[in-house]
């Protein structure tokens, strides 16, 4: 191995030690069910925080599952809103740290 390759390897190892890789985005997954525990497909779900603003809406699939990827990390809580046919059904607050999986939401 020549000397320049050694310096590059040492430099990369030093950088990885000084600046470890961190997650720049979080994710959130949940499920919406009715009172009988049956999944609710087509429910619109939104995340909101004053800094990054309103997210693109996500819609529950046929299993009632929704997924937000690349959620910007923020200080504090996100508001999470559930809409059915344009009407707000439920609003709550959630802290998204890491990859969060919510318990089923019963509406």
KATAQUI-V444372 format. One record per pair of residues at least 24 apart in sequence whose ideal C-beta (glycine too) atoms are under 10 Angstrom apart, sorted by the first residue. I is the first residue (numbers start at 1). J is the second residue. D is the distance in whole Angstrom. If there is no record, write none. Layout:
# KATAQUI-V444372
i=(I/I)
j=(J/J)
d=(D/D)
This chain:
# KATAQUI-V444372
i=(22/23/23/23/23/24/24/24/25/25/25/25/25/25/25/25/26/26/26/26/26/26/26/26/26/26/26/26/26/26/27/27/27/27/27/27/27/27/27/27/28/28/28/28/28/28/28/28/28/28/28/28/28/28/28/28/29/29/29/29/29/29/29/29/29/29/30/30/30/30/30/30/30/30/30/30/30/30/30/30/30/30/31/31/31/31/31/31/31/31/31/31/31/31/32/32/32/32/32/32/32/32/32/32/32/32/32/32/33/33/33/33/33/33/33/34/34/34/35/35/36/37/37/37/38/39/39/39/39/40/40/40/40/40/40/40/41/42/42/43/43/43/43/43/43/43/43/44/44/44/44/44/44/44/44/44/45/45/45/45/45/45/46/46/46/46/46/46/46/46/47/47/47/47/47/47/47/47/48/48/48/48/48/48/49/49/49/49/49/49/49/50/50/50/51/51/52/54/54/55/55/57/57/59/60/64/64/64/65/66/66/67/68/68/69/71/71/71/71/72/73/73/80/82)
j=(73/73/97/98/99/70/72/73/68/69/70/71/72/73/96/99/68/69/70/71/72/73/74/78/95/96/97/98/99/100/67/68/69/70/71/96/98/99/100/101/55/58/66/67/68/69/71/78/80/94/96/98/99/100/101/102/58/65/66/67/68/69/99/100/101/102/58/60/64/65/66/67/68/80/82/94/100/101/102/103/104/105/60/61/63/64/65/66/101/102/103/104/105/106/60/63/64/65/66/82/84/89/90/102/104/105/106/107/60/63/64/104/105/106/107/64/106/107/106/107/106/64/104/106/64/63/64/65/104/64/82/84/89/105/106/107/65/84/85/82/83/84/85/89/90/105/107/81/82/83/84/85/86/87/88/89/80/81/82/83/90/105/78/79/80/81/82/83/88/91/71/72/78/79/80/81/94/96/78/79/80/81/91/93/74/75/76/77/78/79/96/74/76/79/75/76/78/79/81/80/81/81/83/83/105/104/105/107/104/102/105/101/96/100/99/96/97/99/100/96/97/98/105/107)
d=(9/8/10/7/9/8/8/7/10/7/4/6/6/7/10/10/9/9/8/4/8/6/9/10/10/5/7/6/7/7/7/6/5/7/6/8/8/5/7/9/10/9/8/7/4/8/6/8/8/7/5/10/8/5/8/7/10/7/7/5/8/9/8/7/5/7/10/9/9/7/6/8/9/8/9/9/8/7/4/8/7/6/7/9/7/5/5/8/9/7/8/5/7/10/5/10/5/8/7/7/9/9/9/10/7/5/8/6/10/10/6/5/7/6/8/9/7/6/6/8/9/10/8/8/8/5/3/8/9/5/9/8/10/9/9/7/9/8/9/6/7/6/10/8/10/9/8/8/7/4/7/9/8/10/10/9/7/7/6/8/10/9/10/8/7/5/8/7/10/10/7/10/5/7/6/8/8/8/6/4/8/7/9/10/5/9/7/8/5/7/9/9/9/10/8/9/9/9/9/10/10/9/8/10/10/8/9/10/10/9/10/10/8/9/9/5/10/9/9/9/8/9/9/7)
